[in-house]
Amino acid sequence: MITIKKMFGGVAVPHKKGLSEKSPVEFAGIPGELVLFLSQHIGAPSVSTVKPKDAVKRGQVLAEPRGFVSAALHAPTSGVVKAIEPRFHPVQARMSEAIIVEPDGKHELFEQLSPAVSGLDSISAERIKALAREIGLVGLGGAAFPTAVKLAPPEDKPIDTYLLNGAECEPYITADHRLMLEEAGKVIFGFKASMKASGVKRGIICIEDNKPDAIESMKEAMSAYDGLELAVLSARYPRGGEKQLIQAVLGREVPPPPGLPFDVGVIVSNVGTAYALADAILTGLPLVERVVSVTGEGVANPSNFRALIGTPVSYLIEKAGGFTGTPGKVVMGGPMMGPAVKSLDVPVVKGTSGILVLTKEQAAQEPVLPCIRCGKCIDVCPMGLQPVWMSAYAERGLIEEAEGYRVMDCCECGACTFTCPAKRPLVQWIRMAKAEISSRRNAQRKS
């Protein structure tokens, strides 16, 4: 077992996993409409290959990747393309082009899906990389980085270790926990396929110690393979961030942006990503669904669903028994990093691991007080930044000064806001500064 290095920064958060961790994954069913954004991954939006009124089947390509860093999009079920139009994107918080599919309820498979294989010996490394691109696979931990790019590191960046991220440190969310319990064999198979594709011999499975049953399940599944190790981490947020995970497990520090795990000889993939790759290899099915935790004190029956990509949030909340009362806030993801949704009509995207319903009492905002310069936000920042100054400059519109304090290096984990005794919305101000800097940089590139 791996000896865990001390993590820099971070906070101890209430886990709140008990609400849904005992709920087995169940198929959520087929909603009346699916909204499938052309941009639900890092990189260039995909390009539609269908038009309104086209009939489609489950697994059929709806949009092709545009460029190297992009991802394909597929029909989650059979039906008809009702429209291609802008809809509000819950993660990007803006209108974004989407393919609207009206399901026919038949759930018919597309006949031309890639044939399945029985094992890793019958599929080459090059074929696995090509398949990752064909199925539209992205990181399902939330970042949604195209997996095909990860599996093809630059030749001048030798990779010696592959980490499977099963930490799932965000409070409430139990999607990966349930996958490790119910589908450990497939998860390990997908991880080994990723290792084969990228040519990496050493694989480490990383799980936080608040999931003892998942640890035992994965231990049993990994025993059938060589080259795998287990790292059990003490639960501390945001240890599941890939840079923090690399530091804790391997003692390596990823350089500031544009630095990537490649730069320290590491690749990191999420448990859900490994499972989806295994599913594609073993069944031929592209990424058309994912496990989503619908949880929180504001929902009647916290659950884990296998949900079709594009399923409305409202549909999943109803499947989980509906609200317990008047909700205070609905969050796509977890409470630390997830954005609040302004409408329940927004859909699940590839990076949606959870839907969190908070009560009115939980969502009540406390008064924002003046900063007392206590430095707690600096102590807990896992990136070694100074949120007190970045946010102060951002709040006053002093964007250049915020940039000078490395605001673009912020991973937006929310640890600073969580620990602030003055209840200051530090991350919100930091995000505003980052958005303005990105906008200015894009304008300069175009001019």
N, C-alpha and C positions, 0 to 999 in steps of 0.2 A: 504493500500500500504506500502511496506517495506521502511524504512529509510535507505539510502545507506551510508555505512561507507566510509571514505576517503581512496582512493587507494594509496598505496606507489609506488612512481615512475610513469613511463608511460609517453607518449608523446601525443600531439595533432597532428594528421595527417590529411591531406586532404582526405575526405571520398571517393570522386569520385564514389559514389553510383548512381548518377543520370544517368550515361550512360546506365544502364541496369535495374534499379529498377522498371521501368514501363513496362518492357517486360514480358508478361505472359509466363509461362513454356509451351513449346511445345515439342512434341516427335521428337527427332533428326532423327529417322529412323534407318535402318539397314545397317551398312557398309559392305564392301566386305570381311573384315577379322576382327576377334576379338582376341586380345592377352590377355590371362588370367593368370596372375602370380600366382604361388602356394604360394608365400609370398607377401601379400599385407596387412599385419596386424602385430601388435606387437605379438611376440611369435614365436613358431615353425611353419615352412612352412607346408601347408597341403600336403596330400599324394594323388597322382592321382589314380582315380578308373577307368579311361578309357585309351584306347590306340588308336594310329593312325588308321584312317578309320572307327572308331566307329560312328554310327549315334546317335545324341543326340537331345533332345527337350528342349524347354524353361522351366527352373526350375529344370532340372535334375541334380543330384549331379555329379560333375566332379572330386572333390577331397574332402577327409575327413580330419577333424582336426587331428593333431598329438600331442597328449597330451592335458592337461587341458587348457593352454593358447595357443590357436590356433583357426582357423576358417575354416569352410567348404567353398567350392567354387561350384558355379552352372552355368549351361549354360544360358546365357542371351537370347538366341534365338535358334531355331532349325537349324540343319546343320550337318556337318561332322567334326570330329577331324582331322585336316590336318597334325598336327605334335605336338610333345612334345619336346621342344628344348629351349636352352638358348636365351633370348632376353634381350636387355638393359632395365633395370628398371629405370624409370625416377626419383623415389624418393630415392632409395638406391644407385643410380649412379654406378651400376655394372651389369654384366650379371647375370641373374636369370632365373631359370627354369619356363617355361610357357606352357600352353595348347593353341594351336592355333586352333580356330574354324572357318571353312568356312561356313557362313550362307547359307541356301537354299532359304531364302526369304519368307518362309511360316509362320514363327513365331508360330509354333505349340506348344501347352502346353504339358508338361509331364503329363501323366495320373495319376501318383501316388502321386501327390502333397497332402500335408496335407489338410484335409477338413477345410473349413472356419467356423467361429463361428459368431454369430450375435451380441454378446455383452460380456462385462467383466464378467457378472454373470455366463456365460456358459463356462468359462475356469478357471482352477485352477492356483494358483501361481506357482506350480511345472511344470505345462504344459507350462506356459509362459517362464519359465527359460529354459526348454528343447527346446522349439521352437526357442528361440534366438540362441541357439547353432546349431540347425538343419539348420537354414536358413543362417548361416554364417554371422550373424550380428556383425558389429564392429562400433566403434565410427566414425561417418561420418563428424565430425568437422575437421579431419585431422590426429589425433593421431592413429586412427584405432585400438584401444584396444578392444579385444573381449568382447562384451556386456554381454554374459552369465557369464563371470567372475565377472563383476560389479554387476550383479543381485544376486550374491551369496556371500555376504561379510562374512569374518571369524566370527565365533561365539563370539570371544572375542573383536569384533569391533562393538558395537551397533550403528546403524545408526538412526538418528532422523530426517534428512532432505534430501530431494532429490531436486536438482536444475536442471531445464530445461534451457539449455544454448541457448538463442536466441540472444545473444549480437552481433554476427557476426561483430567483431570490425575490421577485416582486410579490408583495403581499396579495393574498386572496387567490391568485391564479394557480390552478392545479392541472392544467392541460398536459404538460410534459410528465408530471407525476403519474397521471393515469396511464399515459402511453408506456412509461417504463414498467408499470405494473402489469398491464394487460397485453402489451405487444413487445416485450423485451427482446424476443428473438428477432423480430423484424427490425427493431431499432439497431441492434448490434450488427445485423446483416447489412443494413444501409450504411452504418459507420465503416464497416470493413470495405464496402464498395467504394466509399469516398476515399479511403486510404489507398486502395488499389488504383483508383483513377489518378490520384495526385502523386503516386509513387512514394508515399510515406510509410515507413516500417513501424514506427512507434505510435501507438494510440493510447490516449488516457481518457477514461470516462470520469467526468467530474460531477459530483452530486453533493448537495448540502445535507448536513446530518439531521435535518428535521424531516427527512423522508426515509426512515429506516427500512420500511417495507420495499420501497423502490430500490434501495441499495442491495438488498438480498436478491431481489428479482433479477437485477442486472448482473450481479455476481454469478448467478447460476447460468445466465445466457452467455456471458463472455467466456465461460470456462471451456467452451467448445472451440475457441479460436486462440491462435498464438499472437503475440505482439500487442496484447492489450493489458493495460494496468488500470487500477481504480484509485481515484483521489476523492476522499471524503472531506469536505470542507465544513468548518463551523459556520452556522448560518449568520451572515452579516451582509446587509445591503450596502452597495450594489455589487456584490461579489460575482454575480452572473454576467456583468458586463465583460466583453471579451478581453479588453485590456487589463481589467482587474483580475480576471481569471488567469490570464497568462502570468501576471505578476505573482499571484498567490500560489499557483501550482509549480511554476518553473523558475520564479525569481527573475524573470526577464522584463524589462520595461520597454514598451512600445514607444517609439519616438512620437512627439506631438504631430498633429496633422501637418502635412499629408502622410505621416507615418502610418503603416499598417502592420498587422501581425506578420505578414510576409517578411518584414524587415528584421524580425528576430527569429526567423526560421520556424514559424508556427502557422497553422490553419486552425480555425475554430468553427465548428458547425453545431447547430442546435439539435436537440433530440427529435423534434418534429420534422426537421429537414431530413434527417437520416431515415426516419420512418417513411416519409413521402418518396424518397429515392428507392428504398426497398420495395415499396408498393408498386412503383413504376416498373422496376426490373422484374418482379415476380408476377405481376398481373397485366402490365402494359398500360395501366391507367395513368394519365397525366395528373398534374396538381389541380384538382377541381374541388377539393374539400379539405377541411382541416378540423382539428379538435379545438373547441372554444369553451372555456369555462364561463358560465353565466351564474354570477354569484353576488354576494353582498347581503347585508342585513335588510336591504330594501326589496328583495325578491323572495317569493314564497318558498320555492324549492330549489336551492342552489344545485346546479347540475353541470355535467360535462357533456357536450354535444359534438357529434361529428356533423359539422354544418357545411353545406354547399357554399363555395365562394360566391358572394353576391347576395346572400340571404339577409333580409332586413333585420335590424336589431330588434324591432318591435315583435317580429315573429318568434325570435328565440326567447325573449322575455316571457311571452305568452306560453311557450313550451315549458318554461321553468315555473309555471304557476302564476305568473303575473306579479304585480307589485303587492307588497304587504300593506301599503297605504299610499299616501302621496309622496312620490320620490323626491329627494332633494337634489340629486345629480346622477346622471348616467355617464359612465366613463368607458371609453373603448380602450381596454387594456387594464393595467393596475393603477392604484391610487398615486403612485410615485411619479410615473412617467406618462400615463395614459391621458389623452385629451378628452375633455367633456364633450359630449355630442349635443348639438342644439336641436336635433330632431331624431325621433326614433325610426324614421324612414331610411336613415343611412344604412349602408350594407356592410357586412363582413368583408374585409379584404384579406389578401394572403397573409399579411402580418398581424392579423387580429388573434391574439391568444386568449382574450377574455372580454367579457362585458360585465362591468361592475355597477351595481345599483346601490347608491348610498341613501340613507334616510335623510329627512329634512334636518334632523338634529346633527347628524354627522357632517352635512354639507354647510351648516351655518358658518358664515365667515366671522372670525374674531377680528376685533379692531386692529388695524395696522398701526404700530407705534414707531416712534423714531428709533433709528439704529443706536445701540449703546456701545458699539465698537468692542463687543465682548470677544470676538474672534472665533466663536464656535463654528461658524460656517467655514472658516479656513481649516480648522482642525479636522472636519469631517469630509472635506472635498477629496475624492479619490484620485483626482487629477493633479493635486498639488497647486491649485489655483487660489485666487483671492476673491471669492464671490462678493464680499462686502464692497470692494471697489468697483468691480465690473458692473454690478447692479446699480450702484450709486451713480456712476457715470451714465449708464443706459437710461436710468430714470430721468435724468436731466437732459437727455438728448445729446450728450457728449460722446458721439459714436467713436471718433478717432481715439479718444482717451480709453474707452472700453476695449477697443481693439488692441491698444498698447498693453493692456493687462491680460492678453491672450484669451479674450472672450470666445474666440472661435474654437478654442480647444475644449470648451465645456461640453461634457457628455449629456447634460440636462437630466441627470439622475434624480435631482430633487432633494438630495441629502441636506443641502444647505437650507432650503426652505423648511424642511421637516424639523431641523434642530434650532431654527431661529427663535429666540425667546420673544422677540418683538413682532413675530408673525408677519414678517415682510415677504412679499411675493418675489423673492430673488430670482427664481428661474424664469418667471414671466418677463421680467425686465431684461434678463440675459437673452432670452429668445427674441425679444424685440430688436435688440442690438445686432444679433446674428443675422436676422432677416434683413435688416437695413444694410449691413455690410455685404451680404450676398447679392442684394439688389444692385448695389453700387458696382460690385465687381462684374456682374453680368452686363451692366450698362457700359462699362469700360471695354469689355471684350467686344461688344457689338459696334462700338464707335471707332 
